[in-house]
């Protein structure tokens, strides 16, 4: 029973991580870089 719960939680966390990567990319989240356009230096 606990293995089924663990599997469901792991699946949920995996999907959550994928959606987070789609939204924010795979870079380190930083308050200085969120919601700011990339500068062209």
Buried (B, 14 or more C-beta within 10 A) or exposed (E): EEEEEEEEEEEEEEEEEEEEEEEEEEEEEEEEEEEEEEEEE
